[in-house]
Amino acid sequence: MFKIVFNTRIGWFVLFALNSFSTSSLADPPNEKNWSQFRGADSTGVSNNKGLPDRWSETENVEWKKDLPGRGWGSPIVWGDSIFLSTVVNSGTTEPLKKGLYFGGDRLDIPKTSHEWKVICLDLTSGAQRWEKTLRTGTPTSPIHLKNSYASETPVTDGQHVYVTFGNVGIYCLDLSGNLVWSHELPAHPTRNGWGTAASPVLHQDTLYYQNDNDEKSTLVAINKKTGETLWTVDRDEKSNWSSPFVWSHEKGTEIVTAGTRGVRSYDLNGDLLWSLKGMSSITIATPYVANGLLYVSSGYVMDPTKALYAIKPGAKGDISLAKEQSSNDFIVWSSTKIAPYNPSTLVSDGRLFVLYDLGVVSSFNALTGVTNFERQKLKRGTAYTASPWSYDGKIFCLNEDGVCSVLRNSETLEILHTNTLAEGELCMSTPSISGDRLLIRADQRLYCIRNK
C-alpha cells in the first residue's frame, strides 16, 4: 500500500503505506499460528515462534507457491489453517510498474475497463484454494498511482469473520466460509494527486475503526462489526494520508491513535479527543505500534526536512506538542525530527529500534532512550524498499521490491548475515506474514510459503 503497509505516490516520489493497520488489543491464541492483521496481532512485526526459516530462494525452503489473480499489496492474514487475502482483477491490461522512488507515476484517468474486487481463501499447509468471493464488479471509482493497487489494504479477522476494505469502494464482512454478512459503502473521495488509498481498519471488541484521510472529507469512523452500521464519525482536519489507526490498550485505558500530517491525535472509544501532538512530516504513512510500554509514531516524507519519530508513554491529555528545541516532555520520552522512514514502519526488537529507509539504508537506536547504535548503513543489494521489516530468532529481515531479503543480526552494530533471493523479476511490495513456523511472502503474481525442510 500500502501499509502498507502503502501504496501510493507522495510529492514527486512514489509512496506506499502497506498494510497499515494494527491493534494491541486483538490477542492471538497461544500457539501463535494466527496472524490476524498487518504485522501480527500486536502490529509490531516481531514473532517469538521457533523454527522459522532464515534462508530461502526460488526453490530452497519453499513449501509451496500459489499463483494469484489480479494485483493487491495488502498482506495475507492467517487464522487457523486458512489464509485470507484481497485482490482486484483488471479485465483489461494493467500497466507495468517501475520499481523504486521516481517522478511521473501519477495516473489521473480512471480506468474504463471492468474490474473484479475479490477475497481469496487458501489452505495454509498446501496453498490450495478453498474459496474465492467476488464482492464487486465494475469500473473503479477513482484513479491510483502507477505503483498502487486497488487492493492495498490488509484484511483483519477476529477468528469468526474476515473484514476486508477496498478504499473508495467499501468494507465487507465475510464469515470464514466466504459468505457475505454485511457491506458498508465507502464513498469515493479524491486523494492527493489521485494516488489512491491504502489505510486498513482495526478491530477492538465489537467495533471496527477506519481512518479515511483524503483531500475532501477526512474522518475517523466507528462501525458495529456485527451489523456494519455506523456508530459515530469524527471529522478530521487532515488531507490525504495513508496511515491506519492503532488501538492502544494500557493500564490507564484504551485509546485510538491516529497519525496524520497535521498531527497525531488520540481519541477515546466514543470518539472524543484525548490528546494531540504537532510536528509531523508533510506525509504520514507508517502504522503506530507499542513496544516496551511506549507508543512509537513516525512520519518521514523523503522531500520534507522533518522526519519525525516519537516515543510516547501512556496517559497523555491535551496538547503534548514539544516546545521549540525540546526533544522530550512529560509524555514524550524521546524524539527526533531527522530519523523517521518514508514508506516502511519501524521495528522494535530486544530493546532496539530499527529504521529501514526506502533507498536500502538502515539505522538502529536504543528504543527506550533514542541513543544511536548505528546510523544510515547501506544494505548490500537493492535500493527500493517498501515492505516493513520483521524480526524473529535474533534476526531482522528487510525485503526489497526485487524480492531480495537482507538478513541482519539483531545487534547494536550492522551485521548482514546473508541475503535471500526469490525468482528473478519478482516484485515484492507487501509486508510478509508469519504463521507457526511458516513465512508468507506475497509477490505481485503469487504467494510463497517459506518453511524449513
TORSE-928215 format. One record per residue (C-alpha): x, y, z; residue in three letters. Coordinates in steps of 0.5 Angstrom, whole numbers, padded with zeros to 4 digits. Example, Ala and Ser with C-alpha at 12.3 -4.5 7.8 and 13.67 -1.06 7.14 Angstrom:
2
+-------+-------+-------+------+
!    px !    py !    pz ! guse !
+-------+-------+-------+------+
!  0025 ! -0009 !  0016 !  ALA !
!  0027 ! -0002 !  0014 !  SER !
+-------+-------+-------+------+
//
This chain:
453
+-------+-------+-------+------+
!    px !    py !    pz ! guse !
+-------+-------+-------+------+
!  0000 !  0000 !  0000 !  MET !
!  0001 !  0000 !  0002 !  PHE !
!  0001 !  0000 !  0010 !  LYS !
!  0002 ! -0002 !  0008 !  ILE !
!  0003 ! -0002 !  0010 !  VAL !
!  0003 !  0003 !  0003 !  PHE !
!  0002 !  0004 ! -0003 !  ASN !
!  0002 !  0011 ! -0007 !  THR !
!  0006 !  0017 ! -0009 !  ARG !
!  0008 !  0023 ! -0005 !  ILE !
!  0010 !  0029 ! -0008 !  GLY !
!  0015 !  0028 ! -0013 !  TRP !
!  0017 !  0021 ! -0011 !  PHE !
!  0013 !  0014 ! -0010 !  VAL !
!  0010 !  0013 ! -0003 !  LEU !
!  0007 !  0006 ! -0001 !  PHE !
!  0003 !  0005 !  0006 !  ALA !
!  0003 ! -0002 !  0006 !  LEU !
! -0002 ! -0006 !  0010 !  ASN !
! -0002 ! -0001 !  0015 !  SER !
! -0007 ! -0002 !  0021 !  PHE !
! -0006 ! -0005 !  0028 !  SER !
! -0009 ! -0006 !  0035 !  THR !
! -0005 ! -0008 !  0041 !  SER !
! -0012 ! -0011 !  0044 !  SER !
! -0013 ! -0016 !  0039 !  LEU !
! -0010 ! -0022 !  0042 !  ALA !
! -0008 ! -0028 !  0038 !  ASP !
! -0008 ! -0035 !  0041 !  PRO !
! -0002 ! -0038 !  0045 !  PRO !
!  0000 ! -0042 !  0039 !  ASN !
!  0002 ! -0036 !  0035 !  GLU !
! -0001 ! -0039 !  0029 !  LYS !
! -0005 ! -0034 !  0028 !  ASN !
! -0003 ! -0027 !  0024 !  TRP !
! -0010 ! -0023 !  0025 !  SER !
! -0007 ! -0017 !  0021 !  GLN !
! -0002 ! -0013 !  0019 !  PHE !
!  0005 ! -0014 !  0022 !  ARG !
!  0001 ! -0019 !  0027 !  GLY !
! -0004 ! -0018 !  0033 !  ALA !
!  0000 ! -0013 !  0036 !  ASP !
!  0002 ! -0010 !  0030 !  SER !
!  0010 ! -0010 !  0032 !  THR !
!  0012 ! -0015 !  0026 !  GLY !
!  0016 ! -0019 !  0032 !  VAL !
!  0015 ! -0026 !  0033 !  SER !
!  0017 ! -0031 !  0038 !  ASN !
!  0016 ! -0037 !  0034 !  ASN !
!  0021 ! -0042 !  0034 !  LYS !
!  0024 ! -0046 !  0028 !  GLY !
!  0022 ! -0040 !  0023 !  LEU !
!  0027 ! -0040 !  0016 !  PRO !
!  0032 ! -0035 !  0015 !  ASP !
!  0035 ! -0038 !  0009 !  ARG !
!  0031 ! -0039 !  0002 !  TRP !
!  0031 ! -0038 ! -0005 !  SER !
!  0026 ! -0039 ! -0011 !  GLU !
!  0026 ! -0046 ! -0009 !  THR !
!  0030 ! -0047 ! -0003 !  GLU !
!  0025 ! -0048 !  0003 !  ASN !
!  0019 ! -0046 ! -0001 !  VAL !
!  0014 ! -0051 !  0002 !  GLU !
!  0009 ! -0048 ! -0004 !  TRP !
!  0008 ! -0042 ! -0008 !  LYS !
!  0001 ! -0041 ! -0011 !  LYS !
! -0001 ! -0036 ! -0017 !  ASP !
! -0005 ! -0030 ! -0015 !  LEU !
! -0010 ! -0027 ! -0020 !  PRO !
! -0010 ! -0019 ! -0021 !  GLY !
! -0006 ! -0015 ! -0016 !  ARG !
! -0006 ! -0013 ! -0009 !  GLY !
! -0001 ! -0010 ! -0004 !  TRP !
! -0005 ! -0012 !  0002 !  GLY !
! -0001 ! -0017 !  0007 !  SER !
! -0004 ! -0024 !  0008 !  PRO !
! -0007 ! -0026 !  0014 !  ILE !
! -0008 ! -0032 !  0018 !  VAL !
! -0013 ! -0036 !  0022 !  TRP !
! -0012 ! -0043 !  0024 !  GLY !
! -0010 ! -0046 !  0017 !  ASP !
! -0014 ! -0041 !  0013 !  SER !
! -0010 ! -0035 !  0009 !  ILE !
! -0014 ! -0029 !  0007 !  PHE !
! -0012 ! -0024 !  0002 !  LEU !
! -0015 ! -0019 ! -0002 !  SER !
! -0014 ! -0017 ! -0010 !  THR !
! -0017 ! -0014 ! -0016 !  VAL !
! -0017 ! -0017 ! -0023 !  VAL !
! -0017 ! -0012 ! -0029 !  ASN !
! -0020 ! -0015 ! -0035 !  SER !
! -0016 ! -0010 ! -0039 !  GLY !
! -0009 ! -0009 ! -0039 !  THR !
! -0005 ! -0007 ! -0032 !  THR !
!  0001 ! -0002 ! -0034 !  GLU !
!  0007 ! -0005 ! -0031 !  PRO !
!  0010 ! -0001 ! -0026 !  LEU !
!  0017 !  0002 ! -0025 !  LYS !
!  0021 !  0000 ! -0018 !  LYS !
!  0024 !  0005 ! -0013 !  GLY !
!  0023 !  0012 ! -0012 !  LEU !
!  0022 !  0016 ! -0018 !  TYR !
!  0018 !  0022 ! -0022 !  PHE !
!  0012 !  0021 ! -0026 !  GLY !
!  0008 !  0016 ! -0023 !  GLY !
!  0001 !  0020 ! -0023 !  ASP !
! -0004 !  0017 ! -0027 !  ARG !
! -0010 !  0021 ! -0026 !  LEU !
! -0015 !  0018 ! -0031 !  ASP !
! -0020 !  0013 ! -0028 !  ILE !
! -0019 !  0006 ! -0032 !  PRO !
! -0025 !  0005 ! -0036 !  LYS !
! -0024 ! -0003 ! -0036 !  THR !
! -0028 ! -0008 ! -0032 !  SER !
! -0025 ! -0010 ! -0025 !  HIS !
! -0027 ! -0015 ! -0020 !  GLU !
! -0026 ! -0014 ! -0013 !  TRP !
! -0024 ! -0021 ! -0009 !  LYS !
! -0023 ! -0024 ! -0003 !  VAL !
! -0019 ! -0031 ! -0003 !  ILE !
! -0018 ! -0036 !  0002 !  CYS !
! -0012 ! -0041 !  0001 !  LEU !
! -0010 ! -0047 !  0005 !  ASP !
! -0004 ! -0046 !  0010 !  LEU !
! -0001 ! -0053 !  0009 !  THR !
! -0002 ! -0054 !  0002 !  SER !
! -0003 ! -0047 ! -0002 !  GLY !
! -0010 ! -0050 ! -0005 !  ALA !
! -0015 ! -0045 ! -0006 !  GLN !
! -0021 ! -0046 ! -0001 !  ARG !
! -0026 ! -0041 ! -0004 !  TRP !
! -0026 ! -0034 ! -0008 !  GLU !
! -0031 ! -0029 ! -0007 !  LYS !
! -0032 ! -0023 ! -0012 !  THR !
! -0035 ! -0017 ! -0008 !  LEU !
! -0036 ! -0012 ! -0013 !  ARG !
! -0035 ! -0012 ! -0021 !  THR !
! -0035 ! -0006 ! -0025 !  GLY !
! -0030 !  0000 ! -0026 !  THR !
! -0026 !  0004 ! -0021 !  PRO !
! -0029 !  0010 ! -0017 !  THR !
! -0022 !  0013 ! -0017 !  SER !
! -0015 !  0013 ! -0020 !  PRO !
! -0009 !  0011 ! -0017 !  ILE !
! -0002 !  0012 ! -0017 !  HIS !
!  0002 !  0007 ! -0022 !  LEU !
!  0005 !  0003 ! -0016 !  LYS !
! -0001 !  0003 ! -0012 !  ASN !
! -0006 ! -0002 ! -0013 !  SER !
! -0014 ! -0003 ! -0012 !  TYR !
! -0013 ! -0008 ! -0006 !  ALA !
! -0007 ! -0004 ! -0002 !  SER !
! -0011 ! -0005 !  0005 !  GLU !
! -0010 ! -0011 !  0009 !  THR !
! -0016 ! -0015 !  0012 !  PRO !
! -0017 ! -0016 !  0019 !  VAL !
! -0020 ! -0022 !  0023 !  THR !
! -0023 ! -0024 !  0030 !  ASP !
! -0023 ! -0031 !  0028 !  GLY !
! -0030 ! -0031 !  0027 !  GLN !
! -0031 ! -0026 !  0021 !  HIS !
! -0026 ! -0023 !  0016 !  VAL !
! -0026 ! -0016 !  0015 !  TYR !
! -0024 ! -0013 !  0008 !  VAL !
! -0023 ! -0006 !  0006 !  THR !
! -0023 ! -0003 ! -0001 !  PHE !
! -0021 !  0004 ! -0001 !  GLY !
! -0027 !  0009 ! -0004 !  ASN !
! -0031 !  0002 ! -0005 !  VAL !
! -0033 ! -0001 !  0002 !  GLY !
! -0032 ! -0005 !  0008 !  ILE !
! -0034 ! -0012 !  0007 !  TYR !
! -0035 ! -0017 !  0013 !  CYS !
! -0035 ! -0025 !  0011 !  LEU !
! -0035 ! -0031 !  0015 !  ASP !
! -0030 ! -0036 !  0015 !  LEU !
! -0033 ! -0040 !  0009 !  SER !
! -0033 ! -0034 !  0005 !  GLY !
! -0041 ! -0032 !  0006 !  ASN !
! -0042 ! -0024 !  0006 !  LEU !
! -0045 ! -0022 !  0012 !  VAL !
! -0045 ! -0014 !  0011 !  TRP !
! -0042 ! -0009 !  0007 !  SER !
! -0041 ! -0002 !  0009 !  HIS !
! -0040 !  0003 !  0003 !  GLU !
! -0034 !  0008 !  0003 !  LEU !
! -0036 !  0014 ! -0002 !  PRO !
! -0030 !  0016 ! -0007 !  ALA !
! -0026 !  0022 ! -0004 !  HIS !
! -0021 !  0025 ! -0008 !  PRO !
! -0014 !  0023 ! -0006 !  THR !
! -0007 !  0027 ! -0007 !  ARG !
! -0006 !  0027 ! -0014 !  ASN !
! -0010 !  0021 ! -0015 !  GLY !
! -0005 !  0017 ! -0011 !  TRP !
! -0011 !  0012 ! -0009 !  GLY !
! -0012 !  0009 ! -0002 !  THR !
! -0008 !  0004 !  0003 !  ALA !
! -0011 !  0005 !  0010 !  ALA !
! -0014 ! -0001 !  0013 !  SER !
! -0019 ! -0002 !  0019 !  PRO !
! -0017 ! -0004 !  0026 !  VAL !
! -0021 ! -0008 !  0031 !  LEU !
! -0023 ! -0007 !  0038 !  HIS !
! -0028 ! -0011 !  0042 !  GLN !
! -0035 ! -0011 !  0038 !  ASP !
! -0032 ! -0004 !  0034 !  THR !
! -0029 ! -0003 !  0027 !  LEU !
! -0025 !  0003 !  0027 !  TYR !
! -0023 !  0006 !  0020 !  TYR !
! -0019 !  0012 !  0019 !  GLN !
! -0020 !  0016 !  0012 !  ASN !
! -0016 !  0022 !  0011 !  ASP !
! -0017 !  0025 !  0004 !  ASN !
! -0017 !  0031 !  0000 !  ASP !
! -0024 !  0032 !  0001 !  GLU !
! -0027 !  0030 !  0008 !  LYS !
! -0023 !  0026 !  0013 !  SER !
! -0026 !  0022 !  0018 !  THR !
! -0025 !  0017 !  0023 !  LEU !
! -0031 !  0012 !  0023 !  VAL !
! -0033 !  0007 !  0028 !  ALA !
! -0037 !  0001 !  0026 !  ILE !
! -0041 ! -0004 !  0029 !  ASN !
! -0037 ! -0010 !  0027 !  LYS !
! -0043 ! -0015 !  0027 !  LYS !
! -0048 ! -0010 !  0023 !  THR !
! -0044 ! -0006 !  0019 !  GLY !
! -0048 !  0000 !  0022 !  GLU !
! -0044 !  0007 !  0023 !  THR !
! -0044 !  0008 !  0031 !  LEU !
! -0040 !  0015 !  0030 !  TRP !
! -0036 !  0019 !  0026 !  THR !
! -0031 !  0024 !  0028 !  VAL !
! -0029 !  0030 !  0022 !  ASP !
! -0021 !  0030 !  0022 !  ARG !
! -0017 !  0037 !  0020 !  ASP !
! -0013 !  0033 !  0015 !  GLU !
! -0012 !  0032 !  0008 !  LYS !
! -0009 !  0025 !  0005 !  SER !
! -0005 !  0021 !  0009 !  ASN !
! -0004 !  0013 !  0009 !  TRP !
! -0003 !  0011 !  0016 !  SER !
! -0008 !  0007 !  0019 !  SER !
! -0011 !  0008 !  0027 !  PRO !
! -0008 !  0004 !  0033 !  PHE !
! -0012 !  0002 !  0039 !  VAL !
! -0008 !  0002 !  0045 !  TRP !
! -0010 ! -0001 !  0051 !  SER !
! -0006 !  0000 !  0057 !  HIS !
! -0007 !  0001 !  0065 !  GLU !
! -0010 !  0008 !  0064 !  LYS !
! -0015 !  0006 !  0059 !  GLY !
! -0016 !  0005 !  0052 !  THR !
! -0015 !  0010 !  0046 !  GLU !
! -0015 !  0010 !  0038 !  ILE !
! -0009 !  0013 !  0036 !  VAL !
! -0008 !  0016 !  0029 !  THR !
! -0002 !  0019 !  0026 !  ALA !
! -0003 !  0025 !  0021 !  GLY !
!  0000 !  0031 !  0017 !  THR !
! -0002 !  0036 !  0022 !  ARG !
! -0001 !  0032 !  0028 !  GLY !
! -0002 !  0026 !  0032 !  VAL !
! -0009 !  0025 !  0035 !  ARG !
! -0011 !  0020 !  0040 !  SER !
! -0019 !  0019 !  0042 !  TYR !
! -0023 !  0015 !  0047 !  ASP !
! -0028 !  0010 !  0045 !  LEU !
! -0033 !  0015 !  0044 !  ASN !
! -0029 !  0019 !  0039 !  GLY !
! -0027 !  0025 !  0044 !  ASP !
! -0020 !  0027 !  0043 !  LEU !
! -0016 !  0026 !  0049 !  LEU !
! -0009 !  0029 !  0047 !  TRP !
! -0006 !  0031 !  0040 !  SER !
!  0002 !  0032 !  0038 !  LEU !
!  0004 !  0037 !  0033 !  LYS !
!  0011 !  0036 !  0029 !  GLY !
!  0010 !  0031 !  0024 !  MET !
!  0012 !  0031 !  0017 !  SER !
!  0008 !  0033 !  0011 !  SER !
!  0006 !  0026 !  0009 !  ILE !
!  0005 !  0020 !  0014 !  THR !
!  0005 !  0013 !  0012 !  ILE !
!  0007 !  0009 !  0018 !  ALA !
!  0003 !  0005 !  0023 !  THR !
!  0004 !  0007 !  0030 !  PRO !
!  0005 !  0001 !  0035 !  TYR !
!  0007 !  0000 !  0042 !  VAL !
!  0013 ! -0004 !  0045 !  ALA !
!  0016 ! -0004 !  0052 !  ASN !
!  0010 !  0000 !  0054 !  GLY !
!  0012 !  0006 !  0049 !  LEU !
!  0008 !  0008 !  0043 !  LEU !
!  0012 !  0009 !  0037 !  TYR !
!  0010 !  0014 !  0032 !  VAL !
!  0014 !  0016 !  0025 !  SER !
!  0013 !  0021 !  0019 !  SER !
!  0019 !  0022 !  0014 !  GLY !
!  0017 !  0024 !  0007 !  TYR !
!  0023 !  0024 !  0003 !  VAL !
!  0022 !  0031 !  0001 !  MET !
!  0021 !  0034 !  0008 !  ASP !
!  0026 !  0036 !  0012 !  PRO !
!  0022 !  0034 !  0018 !  THR !
!  0023 !  0026 !  0019 !  LYS !
!  0020 !  0026 !  0026 !  ALA !
!  0020 !  0020 !  0031 !  LEU !
!  0016 !  0020 !  0038 !  TYR !
!  0017 !  0015 !  0043 !  ALA !
!  0011 !  0017 !  0048 !  ILE !
!  0008 !  0014 !  0055 !  LYS !
!  0001 !  0013 !  0056 !  PRO !
! -0004 !  0017 !  0060 !  GLY !
! -0003 !  0024 !  0056 !  ALA !
! -0008 !  0029 !  0056 !  LYS !
! -0009 !  0035 !  0052 !  GLY !
! -0003 !  0038 !  0047 !  ASP !
!  0003 !  0035 !  0048 !  ILE !
!  0007 !  0038 !  0043 !  SER !
!  0014 !  0040 !  0044 !  LEU !
!  0016 !  0047 !  0045 !  ALA !
!  0022 !  0049 !  0040 !  LYS !
!  0029 !  0046 !  0042 !  GLU !
!  0025 !  0041 !  0046 !  GLN !
!  0026 !  0033 !  0045 !  SER !
!  0022 !  0031 !  0051 !  SER !
!  0017 !  0033 !  0056 !  ASN !
!  0012 !  0030 !  0061 !  ASP !
!  0009 !  0025 !  0056 !  PHE !
!  0014 !  0024 !  0050 !  ILE !
!  0020 !  0020 !  0053 !  VAL !
!  0025 !  0022 !  0047 !  TRP !
!  0024 !  0024 !  0040 !  SER !
!  0028 !  0026 !  0033 !  SER !
!  0026 !  0030 !  0027 !  THR !
!  0031 !  0027 !  0023 !  LYS !
!  0031 !  0020 !  0023 !  ILE !
!  0024 !  0017 !  0021 !  ALA !
!  0023 !  0013 !  0015 !  PRO !
!  0018 !  0014 !  0009 !  TYR !
!  0014 !  0008 !  0007 !  ASN !
!  0016 !  0003 !  0012 !  PRO !
!  0014 !  0002 !  0019 !  SER !
!  0020 !  0002 !  0024 !  THR !
!  0021 ! -0004 !  0028 !  LEU !
!  0023 ! -0005 !  0036 !  VAL !
!  0026 ! -0012 !  0038 !  SER !
!  0030 ! -0013 !  0044 !  ASP !
!  0030 ! -0006 !  0046 !  GLY !
!  0033 ! -0004 !  0039 !  ARG !
!  0029 !  0001 !  0035 !  LEU !
!  0031 ! -0001 !  0027 !  PHE !
!  0029 !  0004 !  0022 !  VAL !
!  0029 !  0002 !  0015 !  LEU !
!  0029 !  0007 !  0009 !  TYR !
!  0027 !  0007 !  0002 !  ASP !
!  0033 !  0007 ! -0001 !  LEU !
!  0036 !  0001 !  0003 !  GLY !
!  0039 !  0004 !  0009 !  VAL !
!  0039 !  0002 !  0016 !  VAL !
!  0039 !  0006 !  0023 !  SER !
!  0039 !  0003 !  0030 !  SER !
!  0037 !  0006 !  0036 !  PHE !
!  0036 !  0005 !  0043 !  ASN !
!  0029 !  0004 !  0044 !  ALA !
!  0028 !  0007 !  0051 !  LEU !
!  0033 !  0013 !  0050 !  THR !
!  0034 !  0014 !  0043 !  GLY !
!  0041 !  0014 !  0043 !  VAL !
!  0044 !  0012 !  0037 !  THR !
!  0047 !  0005 !  0036 !  ASN !
!  0049 !  0006 !  0028 !  PHE !
!  0046 !  0010 !  0023 !  GLU !
!  0045 !  0010 !  0016 !  ARG !
!  0049 !  0004 !  0014 !  GLN !
!  0048 !  0001 !  0007 !  LYS !
!  0045 ! -0006 !  0005 !  LEU !
!  0049 ! -0010 !  0000 !  LYS !
!  0043 ! -0011 ! -0005 !  ARG !
!  0038 ! -0006 ! -0008 !  GLY !
!  0035 !  0001 ! -0007 !  THR !
!  0028 !  0000 ! -0007 !  ALA !
!  0025 ! -0002 !  0000 !  TYR !
!  0017 ! -0001 !  0001 !  THR !
!  0015 ! -0007 !  0006 !  ALA !
!  0016 ! -0006 !  0013 !  SER !
!  0022 ! -0010 !  0017 !  PRO !
!  0020 ! -0016 !  0021 !  TRP !
!  0024 ! -0020 !  0026 !  SER !
!  0025 ! -0027 !  0030 !  TYR !
!  0030 ! -0031 !  0032 !  ASP !
!  0035 ! -0026 !  0034 !  GLY !
!  0035 ! -0023 !  0027 !  LYS !
!  0032 ! -0017 !  0023 !  ILE !
!  0029 ! -0018 !  0016 !  PHE !
!  0029 ! -0013 !  0010 !  CYS !
!  0026 ! -0015 !  0004 !  LEU !
!  0026 ! -0010 ! -0002 !  ASN !
!  0022 ! -0009 ! -0008 !  GLU !
!  0026 ! -0014 ! -0012 !  ASP !
!  0025 ! -0020 ! -0008 !  GLY !
!  0032 ! -0019 ! -0004 !  VAL !
!  0032 ! -0020 !  0003 !  CYS !
!  0038 ! -0018 !  0007 !  SER !
!  0038 ! -0022 !  0014 !  VAL !
!  0041 ! -0018 !  0020 !  LEU !
!  0044 ! -0020 !  0026 !  ARG !
!  0039 ! -0016 !  0032 !  ASN !
!  0045 ! -0013 !  0035 !  SER !
!  0048 ! -0006 !  0036 !  GLU !
!  0052 ! -0006 !  0030 !  THR !
!  0050 ! -0007 !  0023 !  LEU !
!  0052 ! -0015 !  0021 !  GLU !
!  0049 ! -0017 !  0015 !  ILE !
!  0049 ! -0025 !  0016 !  LEU !
!  0047 ! -0026 !  0008 !  HIS !
!  0041 ! -0025 !  0003 !  THR !
!  0036 ! -0029 !  0000 !  ASN !
!  0033 ! -0028 ! -0007 !  THR !
!  0027 ! -0030 ! -0010 !  LEU !
!  0026 ! -0031 ! -0017 !  ALA !
!  0029 ! -0026 ! -0022 !  GLU !
!  0024 ! -0021 ! -0024 !  GLY !
!  0020 ! -0022 ! -0018 !  GLU !
!  0016 ! -0016 ! -0015 !  LEU !
!  0015 ! -0015 ! -0007 !  CYS !
!  0011 ! -0009 ! -0004 !  MET !
!  0007 ! -0013 !  0001 !  SER !
!  0010 ! -0014 !  0008 !  THR !
!  0010 ! -0021 !  0010 !  PRO !
!  0006 ! -0025 !  0015 !  SER !
!  0008 ! -0031 !  0020 !  ILE !
!  0004 ! -0037 !  0022 !  SER !
!  0007 ! -0042 !  0026 !  GLY !
!  0014 ! -0044 !  0023 !  ASP !
!  0012 ! -0041 !  0016 !  ARG !
!  0013 ! -0035 !  0013 !  LEU !
!  0009 ! -0032 !  0008 !  LEU !
!  0011 ! -0027 !  0002 !  ILE !
!  0007 ! -0024 ! -0002 !  ARG !
!  0009 ! -0022 ! -0009 !  ALA !
!  0006 ! -0019 ! -0015 !  ASP !
!  0003 ! -0025 ! -0018 !  GLN !
!  0004 ! -0031 ! -0013 !  ARG !
!  0004 ! -0032 ! -0005 !  LEU !
!  0010 ! -0036 ! -0003 !  TYR !
!  0010 ! -0040 !  0004 !  CYS !
!  0017 ! -0041 !  0006 !  ILE !
!  0019 ! -0046 !  0011 !  ARG !
!  0025 ! -0050 !  0014 !  ASN !
!  0025 ! -0057 !  0010 !  LYS !
+-------+-------+-------+------+
//
